[in-house]
Amino acid sequence: MMDTQLVLTGFLKRAERYFPNKTIVSRTSDTMTHRITYAEYAKRTRRLADALTKLGMTRGTKVGTFAWNHHRHLETYFAVPCAGAILHTINIRLAPEHIIYIINHAEDEILLIDGDLFPLVEPALPHLKTVKHIIVMRDDTVVPESSFENVYSYEALLAEADENYAFPDDLDENLPAGMCYTSATTGMPKGVVYNHRSIVLHSLALGLAESFGVCERDVSMPIVPMFHVNAWGLPFAAVNYGMTLVLPGPMFTPPLLLDLMEREKVTVTAGVPTIWLGVLAEQEKNPRDLSSLRLVISGGSASPKGLIQAYEEKLGVPFVVGYGMTETSPLVSISNYTTEMDDYNKDERLDIRATQGLTVSLIETEIVNENGPVPQDGKTMGELRIRGPWIASEYYKDERSSEAFRDGWLYTGDIAVLTKEGYIKITDRTKDLIKSGGEWISSVDLENALMSHPAVFEAAVIAVPHEKWQERPLACVVLHEGATATKEELLQSLEGQFANWWIPDDVLFLKEIPKTSVGKFLKAKLREELSEYSRS
């Protein structure tokens, strides 16, 4: 057999050759939606690679993006790794401290930033140690005023670059191609590096009927951000398979998403449950024609059965749940039905749909406890561990790797059971992270900040149910004897230290916080005692 390399250059060349007239629909503002063909896209991507190379990008250079879902971001997805450099997609929702940390830790040399997001990054610029050039992505060539010396217009650079730039043909499939950072339980985010081989294999897997089953005939709209595990790999797969791609751009709303689905005849779309709750509410108020839609993919956190049922029964759209992590590229499992479910009743099928699904081809999963792998009984719990060709083997330059990667497996920290059919069902987490709208919030970081307030003696932060966001943080606080503090005062003390969506929705003042025998906060008991607490 020939020893050919699995590299992303092949995806771009395939789109150029076989799908030159297919369309990318890209919304960049409320007043601007672009329509470009894959032929035009490829030329722009080559121009970008040429422009970045002229700025000093070489093999191994880290190039960061701070951007929404649009065609310029998609151009970086191929211009950077196909030239042998490494694309680092930065989560725009992180707190400033974390943004500074990951840019410095990744050692980004070039940043590409959306014009409307530039004010978020500007205060961080004096703290960035390795950044040499900043490129501002706008529909025009205006460059914002900045104290940073080397700031360029994206479109101006492309206008002067070569659309015939030739990508190197000697790339190794094990060469790093991309980076994403995932939130840590404590401390700073952790970096994951993807190589060409892992991205190629993951993209091909998305075309399998047992996973997303995407193909050239699809019109795909990834709502999940392109900075969130590469929009679950859909942009890479779209270019390879020649799908029409709809990129919803900045500050979208449920009405806008539904309008795009109807107008562009979207067939496949993906996002977190919070998105689907909002879209459902809007569709019930102002229905659109969704007859083109064949698949809604939900991930990032558990999807309520009621939500799944509403899509499948009221809207007539298959609604599947996927499971994955930044460390897994992310697809691990998906709740598609097998022929075994043909004879299941409605409730049994809904139970299957609400699981994290059946492990996809090429990936191995096990749920293990002190007795080894658990049986498929739907009851015996253990920690989910994963291995496979698109699963990370370590964190980037991080001593915390040893906590998660052992014996050739990634230990996820998720507690799960296996159903009798072999489907994964997450039941709890080993650590007390809070997942709000598909994003992690660290309870420990919030607790430490609260306990730095002079009036606070003890603080524990737990997750409580929320109608829209699935979970929200609730702060439980014990004050020092004789001290006083209001809820507003404590929450205000957190502002500026964390992103706004990290701030707890409420503060409960307690006489004491239950503890373990060694003095640790007993959060399980606290959650049990407050199980009826819910804010919507």
Wavefront OBJ file of the C-alpha trace (Angstrom):
o trace
v 0.000 0.000 0.000
v 1.122 3.552 -0.696
v 2.221 5.542 2.319
v 0.390 8.812 1.587
v -0.013 11.508 4.202
v -3.351 12.488 5.737
v -3.039 16.274 5.548
v -5.579 19.084 5.227
v -4.151 20.304 1.920
v -6.000 17.444 0.255
v -9.338 18.778 1.516
v -8.779 22.228 0.005
v -7.589 20.849 -3.323
v -10.599 18.544 -3.477
v -12.999 21.446 -2.957
v -11.212 23.460 -5.648
v -11.339 20.634 -8.167
v -14.719 19.013 -7.629
v -16.933 21.636 -5.976
v -15.795 25.036 -7.349
v -19.352 26.328 -7.767
v -20.700 25.291 -4.344
v -21.459 28.197 -2.022
v -20.337 29.518 1.343
v -22.935 31.865 2.866
v -21.243 34.137 5.401
v -22.968 36.699 7.597
v -20.485 39.278 8.899
v -22.948 41.873 10.232
v -26.638 42.691 10.353
v -26.295 44.417 6.993
v -23.770 42.206 5.188
v -24.070 38.597 4.063
v -21.457 37.319 1.600
v -21.898 34.523 -0.920
v -18.670 33.107 -2.272
v -17.964 29.936 -4.204
v -15.419 27.358 -3.150
v -13.297 28.485 -6.123
v -13.258 32.032 -4.739
v -12.757 30.720 -1.212
v -9.698 28.708 -2.255
v -8.141 31.733 -3.957
v -8.721 33.869 -0.857
v -7.271 31.120 1.342
v -4.139 30.962 -0.787
v -3.883 34.760 -0.663
v -4.119 34.628 3.137
v -1.380 31.997 3.351
v 0.826 34.166 1.142
v 0.119 37.290 3.218
v 0.845 35.506 6.501
v 4.044 34.026 5.084
v 5.208 37.509 4.102
v 4.614 38.590 7.713
v 6.923 35.831 8.907
v 4.678 32.780 9.348
v 6.755 29.642 8.954
v 6.299 26.006 9.902
v 5.328 25.768 13.535
v 4.301 29.433 13.899
v 1.290 29.830 16.174
v -1.463 31.950 14.623
v -4.359 32.915 16.909
v -7.902 33.811 15.862
v -10.410 35.820 17.890
v -13.469 35.672 15.701
v -17.066 34.662 14.986
v -18.260 32.085 12.440
v -17.710 33.592 8.985
v -15.776 33.028 5.745
v -12.635 34.837 6.902
v -12.385 32.571 9.922
v -12.887 29.598 7.599
v -10.032 30.868 5.426
v -7.688 30.710 8.414
v -8.798 27.097 9.045
v -6.879 26.058 5.929
v -4.429 28.876 5.140
v -2.550 28.385 8.414
v -2.232 24.574 8.784
v -1.842 23.923 5.031
v 1.225 26.182 5.141
v 2.642 24.113 8.003
v 1.768 26.554 10.801
v -0.591 26.017 13.770
v -4.032 27.614 14.094
v -5.041 28.554 17.652
v -8.743 29.399 17.905
v -9.290 31.532 21.018
v -12.522 31.445 23.006
v -13.846 35.024 22.893
v -15.949 34.394 26.028
v -13.037 33.784 28.382
v -12.156 36.235 31.135
v -9.359 38.692 30.172
v -6.909 36.960 32.509
v -7.464 33.641 30.738
v -7.214 35.190 27.278
v -3.838 36.710 28.151
v -2.670 33.411 29.629
v -3.546 31.209 26.650
v -2.109 33.591 24.042
v 1.153 33.742 25.993
v 1.164 30.026 26.786
v 0.525 29.074 23.166
v 3.150 31.642 22.091
v 0.980 33.106 19.345
v 2.970 35.347 16.996
v 0.132 36.555 14.765
v -3.435 37.363 15.837
v -6.425 37.691 13.516
v -9.204 39.596 15.308
v -12.710 40.574 14.235
v -13.168 44.322 14.097
v -16.070 44.332 16.555
v -14.069 42.194 18.990
v -10.899 44.308 18.857
v -11.953 46.422 21.880
v -12.027 43.210 23.970
v -8.412 42.445 23.106
v -6.977 45.969 23.116
v -6.521 46.155 26.940
v -4.640 42.836 26.864
v -2.119 43.878 24.205
v 0.530 45.271 26.603
v 0.562 41.900 28.398
v 1.088 39.731 25.303
v 4.687 38.540 25.182
v 5.039 36.871 21.777
v 2.550 38.605 19.448
v 4.294 40.453 16.602
v 1.430 41.211 14.208
v -2.311 41.811 14.477
v -4.678 41.530 11.519
v -8.157 43.034 11.838
v -10.941 41.231 9.974
v -13.597 43.610 8.629
v -15.628 44.024 5.452
v -13.682 47.207 4.728
v -9.995 48.073 5.095
v -10.341 50.335 8.141
v -7.819 49.655 10.888
v -8.718 50.728 14.452
v -6.466 53.078 16.350
v -4.182 51.121 18.647
v -1.062 51.496 20.730
v 0.142 48.242 19.153
v 2.617 48.952 16.369
v 1.881 46.336 13.690
v -1.871 46.326 12.968
v -3.078 45.461 9.471
v -6.290 45.219 7.488
v -7.210 41.656 6.483
v -8.737 42.697 3.161
v -5.858 45.053 2.341
v -3.341 42.263 2.901
v -5.323 39.865 0.726
v -5.568 42.433 -2.083
v -1.773 42.493 -2.348
v -1.219 38.727 -1.964
v -0.853 35.923 -4.515
v -3.958 33.829 -5.207
v -1.698 31.159 -6.734
v 0.329 30.614 -3.565
v 1.497 27.001 -3.574
v 1.114 25.093 -0.326
v 4.042 22.803 0.533
v 3.601 19.225 -0.645
v 5.873 17.622 1.955
v 3.758 18.108 5.104
v 3.808 15.222 7.577
v 0.432 14.022 8.867
v 1.743 14.153 12.435
v 2.560 17.854 12.132
v 0.541 20.020 14.562
v -2.286 21.795 12.733
v -4.503 23.362 15.389
v -4.868 24.245 19.061
v -7.781 24.788 21.417
v -7.804 25.435 25.150
v -10.242 23.846 27.547
v -11.242 25.189 30.946
v -9.523 23.616 33.915
v -11.223 22.606 37.153
v -8.846 24.974 38.915
v -6.233 27.347 37.636
v -5.721 28.248 33.997
v -7.120 26.612 30.828
v -5.337 23.615 29.330
v -4.144 23.414 25.728
v -4.850 20.602 23.291
v -2.938 20.267 20.018
v -4.513 18.542 16.998
v -2.382 17.202 14.161
v -3.308 16.885 10.483
v -3.984 13.166 10.797
v -6.408 13.552 13.699
v -8.396 16.329 11.973
v -8.575 14.432 8.675
v -9.791 11.219 10.327
v -12.288 13.085 12.504
v -13.638 14.930 9.443
v -14.060 11.685 7.522
v -15.879 10.167 10.500
v -18.473 12.952 10.356
v -19.464 11.604 6.944
v -20.275 8.153 8.284
v -23.989 7.322 8.403
v -23.522 6.205 12.014
v -22.410 9.715 13.013
v -23.585 12.912 11.255
v -23.741 11.358 7.802
v -22.826 14.637 6.114
v -22.274 14.701 2.357
v -22.083 16.981 -0.677
v -25.872 17.381 -0.836
v -26.039 18.838 2.680
v -26.415 22.485 3.598
v -24.591 22.674 6.919
v -24.928 25.469 9.476
v -22.601 25.102 12.485
v -23.996 27.344 15.214
v -21.436 26.042 17.713
v -18.593 28.605 17.616
v -15.585 28.006 15.411
v -13.457 28.698 18.513
v -15.193 25.845 20.375
v -13.386 22.608 19.358
v -13.316 23.736 15.710
v -17.132 24.020 15.558
v -17.170 20.273 16.262
v -15.183 19.676 13.058
v -18.023 20.659 10.707
v -16.087 23.382 8.792
v -13.298 20.943 7.922
v -15.797 18.284 6.851
v -17.803 20.815 4.826
v -14.811 21.761 2.681
v -13.816 18.129 2.113
v -17.297 16.918 1.204
v -18.236 20.039 -0.751
v -21.233 20.929 1.389
v -22.948 24.286 1.077
v -21.877 26.022 4.275
v -23.900 28.646 6.146
v -21.929 30.665 8.721
v -24.230 32.772 10.954
v -21.665 35.348 12.049
v -21.787 37.635 15.115
v -24.488 38.159 17.735
v -27.069 35.909 16.131
v -30.534 35.407 17.612
v -33.091 32.567 17.365
v -35.164 34.527 14.789
v -32.066 35.100 12.668
v -31.041 31.434 12.868
v -34.517 30.297 11.832
v -34.559 32.794 8.966
v -31.245 31.395 7.736
v -32.522 27.814 8.029
v -35.599 28.649 5.991
v -33.923 30.852 3.379
v -30.844 28.699 2.789
v -32.691 25.376 3.161
v -30.315 24.138 5.855
v -30.239 20.338 6.255
v -27.793 19.853 9.152
v -27.108 22.157 12.086
v -25.310 21.863 15.415
v -25.293 23.740 18.703
v -25.663 23.512 22.475
v -29.058 22.859 24.144
v -29.457 26.516 25.134
v -29.532 27.418 21.432
v -32.180 24.805 20.711
v -34.372 25.972 23.584
v -34.370 29.502 22.160
v -34.946 28.332 18.588
v -37.840 26.120 19.699
v -39.544 28.985 21.554
v -39.230 31.264 18.517
v -40.438 28.572 16.098
v -43.524 27.982 18.228
v -44.322 31.718 18.190
v -43.400 32.475 14.574
v -43.114 29.256 12.540
v -40.722 29.014 9.596
v -40.546 26.353 6.906
v -38.033 23.832 8.285
v -38.900 21.047 5.855
v -35.314 20.952 4.565
v -33.882 20.169 8.025
v -32.923 16.507 8.399
v -30.770 16.630 11.528
v -30.262 18.763 14.634
v -27.126 17.907 16.609
v -26.976 18.898 20.275
v -23.932 18.700 22.520
v -21.923 20.485 25.181
v -24.313 19.505 27.967
v -27.242 17.181 28.538
v -30.352 17.745 26.432
v -33.656 17.546 28.330
v -36.034 14.849 27.106
v -38.767 17.453 26.671
v -36.562 19.387 24.266
v -35.756 16.287 22.211
v -39.418 15.283 22.142
v -40.536 18.730 20.993
v -38.169 18.710 18.004
v -38.932 15.167 16.966
v -42.693 15.163 17.522
v -43.772 18.797 17.108
v -41.282 19.871 14.444
v -40.669 16.460 12.884
v -36.885 16.896 12.954
v -34.483 14.182 14.191
v -32.673 15.540 17.245
v -29.523 13.658 18.254
v -27.235 14.109 21.234
v -23.479 13.918 20.787
v -20.738 13.589 23.379
v -17.219 14.908 23.229
v -14.621 17.223 24.737
v -11.916 19.586 23.575
v -9.544 16.679 24.197
v -11.496 14.435 21.793
v -11.732 16.710 18.702
v -14.665 16.283 19.831
v -16.842 13.426 18.480
v -16.878 10.324 20.704
v -20.460 9.100 20.615
v -23.875 10.014 19.237
v -27.388 8.902 20.084
v -28.409 7.492 16.708
v -30.750 4.507 16.685
v -29.751 1.003 15.629
v -32.100 -1.615 14.160
v -32.464 -2.964 17.697
v -34.593 0.100 18.458
v -37.052 -0.474 15.578
v -39.419 -2.291 17.922
v -38.963 0.103 20.854
v -41.945 2.151 21.964
v -41.889 5.949 21.972
v -40.636 6.277 25.560
v -37.874 3.728 25.080
v -36.663 5.496 21.958
v -36.702 8.840 23.771
v -34.592 7.331 26.574
v -32.017 6.282 23.959
v -32.044 9.701 22.287
v -31.322 11.393 25.618
v -28.170 9.350 26.281
v -24.716 10.459 25.184
v -24.930 7.766 22.549
v -23.119 4.864 20.977
v -19.347 5.106 20.528
v -18.420 5.875 16.911
v -16.054 3.814 14.749
v -12.301 4.007 15.458
v -12.893 5.249 19.018
v -12.747 3.017 22.099
v -14.575 3.866 25.304
v -14.743 2.123 28.653
v -16.531 2.958 31.870
v -14.416 1.700 34.739
v -14.557 1.613 38.535
v -12.506 -0.137 41.185
v -13.737 -3.493 39.858
v -12.776 -2.830 36.247
v -15.093 -2.201 33.267
v -18.745 -1.876 34.322
v -21.465 -4.164 32.935
v -24.097 -2.965 30.465
v -26.812 -2.775 33.078
v -27.653 0.929 33.067
v -26.951 1.099 36.797
v -23.309 0.417 37.630
v -21.372 3.666 37.588
v -17.766 4.340 36.735
v -15.499 6.914 35.108
v -15.597 7.212 31.334
v -12.229 6.775 29.620
v -11.480 7.121 25.902
v -8.771 6.410 23.356
v -8.503 6.675 19.581
v -6.795 8.408 16.631
v -8.355 11.825 17.300
v -8.075 11.719 21.091
v -5.361 13.836 22.721
v -2.511 12.071 24.517
v -1.439 15.033 26.661
v -2.017 18.705 27.361
v 0.280 21.227 25.713
v 3.228 21.991 27.983
v 1.172 21.339 31.096
v 2.128 19.276 34.119
v -1.559 18.504 34.675
v -1.397 15.956 31.844
v -0.717 13.181 34.326
v -4.104 13.774 35.969
v -6.092 12.954 32.824
v -3.839 10.781 30.641
v -2.874 7.400 32.033
v -2.139 3.962 30.616
v -2.898 5.091 27.073
v -6.367 6.413 27.987
v -7.961 9.822 28.484
v -9.823 9.805 31.813
v -12.682 12.243 31.302
v -13.777 12.881 34.889
v -17.343 12.069 33.834
v -19.247 9.426 35.772
v -21.427 7.283 33.527
v -23.307 4.028 33.093
v -23.673 1.770 30.071
v -27.190 0.935 28.953
v -28.031 -2.644 27.987
v -27.592 -1.587 24.346
v -24.090 -0.236 25.071
v -24.997 3.465 24.984
v -23.125 5.894 27.254
v -25.224 7.766 29.798
v -23.484 10.449 31.874
v -24.836 10.543 35.423
v -22.490 12.881 37.292
v -19.020 14.395 37.308
v -16.066 13.578 39.454
v -15.322 17.245 39.925
v -17.623 20.079 40.716
v -17.544 22.053 37.527
v -20.720 23.827 36.479
v -21.797 23.690 32.842
v -23.858 26.685 31.809
v -25.056 26.920 28.216
v -22.417 24.423 27.114
v -19.535 26.266 28.806
v -17.677 25.208 31.951
v -17.551 27.343 35.095
v -15.093 26.538 37.860
v -16.725 26.449 41.291
v -13.356 26.453 43.032
v -12.206 29.679 41.372
v -15.449 31.384 42.377
v -15.163 30.053 45.928
v -11.628 31.309 46.305
v -12.648 34.749 45.060
v -15.642 34.905 47.408
v -13.544 33.833 50.370
v -11.136 36.667 49.673
v -13.918 39.066 50.691
v -13.259 40.253 54.262
v -16.795 39.394 55.432
v -16.796 35.817 54.088
v -15.738 32.908 56.281
v -16.619 30.014 53.979
v -18.050 29.737 50.465
v -19.147 26.796 48.345
v -20.478 27.147 44.795
v -22.707 24.453 43.346
v -24.720 23.926 40.176
v -28.485 24.351 40.295
v -30.957 23.608 37.480
v -31.965 26.417 35.149
v -34.694 26.416 32.508
v -32.608 28.088 29.806
v -28.952 27.472 30.658
v -29.355 23.936 32.063
v -27.165 24.828 35.063
v -26.193 28.032 36.812
v -23.854 28.651 39.758
v -25.326 29.230 43.219
v -23.060 30.635 45.909
v -23.517 29.322 49.464
v -21.794 31.621 51.937
v -21.043 31.649 55.675
v -20.074 35.063 57.029
v -17.564 35.740 59.763
v -19.193 36.137 63.162
v -20.404 39.697 63.513
v -19.695 40.532 59.857
v -22.304 41.780 57.394
v -22.514 41.686 53.603
v -25.304 41.791 51.041
v -25.808 39.547 48.037
v -25.253 42.519 45.724
v -21.993 43.419 47.452
v -20.582 39.885 47.110
v -21.591 39.494 43.467
v -20.166 42.918 42.674
v -16.847 41.829 44.201
v -16.615 39.118 41.518
v -17.111 41.510 38.616
v -13.918 42.131 36.720
v -12.390 38.910 38.005
v -14.543 36.668 35.834
v -16.553 36.749 32.640
v -20.072 38.007 33.341
v -21.672 34.635 32.653
v -19.524 33.087 35.415
v -21.100 35.289 38.110
v -23.537 33.280 40.314
v -27.216 34.091 39.911
v -27.808 34.147 43.644
v -26.162 33.965 47.060
v -27.564 31.941 49.941
v -26.370 32.835 53.425
v -25.943 29.703 55.580
v -24.965 29.079 59.188
v -22.554 26.348 58.128
v -21.475 24.332 55.106
v -21.477 20.533 55.467
v -18.003 18.993 55.396
v -16.327 15.639 54.982
v -14.345 13.967 57.745
v -11.205 15.700 56.555
v -12.797 19.125 56.446
v -13.569 19.393 52.735
v -16.856 20.914 51.647
v -19.420 18.146 51.167
v -20.988 19.498 47.989
v -22.962 16.344 47.310
v -24.887 16.884 50.536
v -25.257 20.581 49.796
v -26.731 19.792 46.385
v -29.059 17.274 47.978
v -30.266 19.757 50.573
v -30.863 22.369 47.860
v -32.258 19.974 45.258
v -35.532 21.884 45.094
v -33.753 25.194 44.499
v -34.112 26.391 40.906
v -34.062 29.811 39.309
v -35.332 30.441 35.820
l 1 2 3 4 5 6 7 8 9 10 11 12 13 14 15 16 17 18 19 20 21 22 23 24 25 26 27 28 29 30 31 32 33 34 35 36 37 38 39 40 41 42 43 44 45 46 47 48 49 50 51 52 53 54 55 56 57 58 59 60 61 62 63 64 65 66 67 68 69 70 71 72 73 74 75 76 77 78 79 80 81 82 83 84 85 86 87 88 89 90 91 92 93 94 95 96 97 98 99 100 101 102 103 104 105 106 107 108 109 110 111 112 113 114 115 116 117 118 119 120 121 122 123 124 125 126 127 128 129 130 131 132 133 134 135 136 137 138 139 140 141 142 143 144 145 146 147 148 149 150 151 152 153 154 155 156 157 158 159 160 161 162 163 164 165 166 167 168 169 170 171 172 173 174 175 176 177 178 179 180 181 182 183 184 185 186 187 188 189 190 191 192 193 194 195 196 197 198 199 200 201 202 203 204 205 206 207 208 209 210 211 212 213 214 215 216 217 218 219 220 221 222 223 224 225 226 227 228 229 230 231 232 233 234 235 236 237 238 239 240 241 242 243 244 245 246 247 248 249 250 251 252 253 254 255 256 257 258 259 260 261 262 263 264 265 266 267 268 269 270 271 272 273 274 275 276 277 278 279 280 281 282 283 284 285 286 287 288 289 290 291 292 293 294 295 296 297 298 299 300 301 302 303 304 305 306 307 308 309 310 311 312 313 314 315 316 317 318 319 320 321 322 323 324 325 326 327 328 329 330 331 332 333 334 335 336 337 338 339 340 341 342 343 344 345 346 347 348 349 350 351 352 353 354 355 356 357 358 359 360 361 362 363 364 365 366 367 368 369 370 371 372 373 374 375 376 377 378 379 380 381 382 383 384 385 386 387 388 389 390 391 392 393 394 395 396 397 398 399 400 401 402 403 404 405 406 407 408 409 410 411 412 413 414 415 416 417 418 419 420 421 422 423 424 425 426 427 428 429 430 431 432 433 434 435 436 437 438 439 440 441 442 443 444 445 446 447 448 449 450 451 452 453 454 455 456 457 458 459 460 461 462 463 464 465 466 467 468 469 470 471 472 473 474 475 476 477 478 479 480 481 482 483 484 485 486 487 488 489 490 491 492 493 494 495 496 497 498 499 500 501 502 503 504 505 506 507 508 509 510 511 512 513 514 515 516 517 518 519 520 521 522 523 524 525 526 527 528 529 530 531 532 533 534 535 536
